[in-house]
Amino acid sequence: MLTADIPPNQTIYIKNLNEKIKKEELKRSLYALFSQYGRILDVVALKTPKLRGQAWVVFDELTSASNAFRQMQNFPFYDKPMRIQYAKTKSDCIAKNDGSFVPREKKKKQEEKGDNLAF
């Protein structure tokens, strides 16, 4: 999906982050870096193999997210240029605030692993 296809969102998606940084340090650093653009509701960074090197920063206001999106594009963060785009979907904390939150079903890891075994 191209960046032009994604409408502006209060949540920005950041990729090309340094994978060697510990999760808590990464979240603190992102919060400190992006809080200059407005109030941050949440910073989501995971270290699973599929999601490492990526993070989401949720702003209270769309204008804050837009300013951060424009001004921090390719900003060197831990020796790597950040690639930023708007998140494809609304963040859970935004959905909870505006009343449109619908819980998703969690994936069952153990059952999926057991079904795929072939002997």
VMD Tcl script that draws the C-alpha trace (Angstrom):
set ca {
  {0.00 0.00 0.00}
  {1.40 3.37 -0.98}
  {1.59 6.22 1.52}
  {-0.73 8.26 -0.70}
  {-3.46 5.61 -0.26}
  {-3.46 5.94 3.53}
  {-5.54 8.84 4.89}
  {-4.11 11.02 7.69}
  {-4.44 9.38 11.07}
  {-3.68 10.29 14.70}
  {-1.32 7.31 14.72}
  {1.95 7.27 12.82}
  {3.74 4.08 11.80}
  {7.53 4.14 11.97}
  {9.79 1.56 10.36}
  {13.52 1.09 9.76}
  {14.23 1.37 13.50}
  {17.41 -0.07 14.97}
  {16.58 -3.62 16.10}
  {19.41 -3.79 18.63}
  {17.78 -1.24 20.98}
  {15.89 -2.70 23.95}
  {12.11 -2.33 23.79}
  {11.71 -0.10 26.85}
  {14.56 2.19 25.80}
  {13.10 2.43 22.29}
  {9.66 3.38 23.63}
  {11.14 6.00 25.99}
  {13.29 7.49 23.24}
  {10.40 7.66 20.77}
  {8.19 9.28 23.40}
  {10.86 11.88 24.20}
  {11.54 12.57 20.52}
  {7.92 12.89 19.38}
  {6.43 14.61 22.45}
  {7.67 17.95 21.06}
  {4.87 17.71 18.46}
  {1.99 17.20 20.88}
  {0.45 15.00 23.55}
  {1.20 11.31 23.04}
  {-1.39 8.77 24.15}
  {0.62 5.60 23.47}
  {3.82 4.22 21.98}
  {3.66 0.64 20.71}
  {6.89 -1.20 19.96}
  {7.20 -4.97 19.86}
  {10.22 -7.25 19.58}
  {8.62 -10.26 17.93}
  {10.45 -11.42 14.78}
  {7.69 -10.07 12.53}
  {7.36 -6.66 14.24}
  {10.87 -5.72 15.33}
  {12.25 -2.52 13.84}
  {8.75 -0.99 13.80}
  {6.69 1.17 16.13}
  {3.46 3.14 16.32}
  {3.10 6.51 18.05}
  {-0.45 7.60 18.90}
  {-1.08 11.34 19.20}
  {-4.04 13.06 20.83}
  {-4.51 15.38 17.81}
  {-4.31 14.78 14.06}
  {-2.33 18.02 13.54}
  {0.37 16.79 15.93}
  {0.67 13.51 14.01}
  {0.83 15.39 10.70}
  {3.60 17.71 11.92}
  {5.62 14.79 13.27}
  {5.04 12.86 10.03}
  {6.39 15.71 7.89}
  {9.27 16.90 10.06}
  {10.69 13.58 11.27}
  {10.74 11.74 7.93}
  {14.24 10.22 7.43}
  {15.41 11.62 10.79}
  {18.50 9.65 11.92}
  {17.43 7.70 15.02}
  {20.02 5.36 16.54}
  {22.06 5.60 13.31}
  {19.18 4.68 10.97}
  {16.85 7.03 9.04}
  {13.24 6.62 10.24}
  {10.63 5.88 7.58}
  {7.27 7.29 8.69}
  {3.75 6.95 7.35}
  {0.26 7.16 8.76}
  {-1.06 3.97 10.34}
  {-3.47 1.99 8.16}
  {-6.05 1.60 10.92}
  {-7.26 3.55 13.92}
  {-5.36 2.81 17.12}
  {-7.19 0.91 19.86}
  {-6.81 3.75 22.38}
  {-8.34 6.25 19.88}
  {-11.19 3.82 19.13}
  {-11.86 3.38 22.86}
  {-11.98 7.16 23.34}
  {-14.48 7.74 20.51}
  {-16.58 4.66 21.28}
  {-15.91 2.70 18.09}
  {-13.65 0.04 19.67}
  {-14.44 -3.58 18.74}
  {-12.24 -6.21 20.43}
  {-10.48 -8.60 18.07}
  {-10.13 -12.31 18.67}
  {-6.70 -13.36 19.82}
  {-4.89 -15.94 17.72}
  {-4.45 -19.31 19.38}
  {-0.75 -20.08 19.03}
  {-0.75 -23.55 20.57}
  {-3.65 -24.93 18.50}
  {-2.25 -23.56 15.24}
  {1.15 -25.15 15.93}
  {-0.43 -28.49 16.80}
  {-2.61 -28.59 13.65}
  {0.30 -27.97 11.29}
  {2.50 -30.84 12.44}
  {2.93 -33.62 9.90}
  {4.67 -36.89 10.73}
}
mol new
graphics top color blue
foreach p $ca { graphics top sphere $p radius 0.5 }
foreach p [lrange $ca 0 end-1] q [lrange $ca 1 end] { graphics top cylinder $p $q radius 0.2 }
display resetview
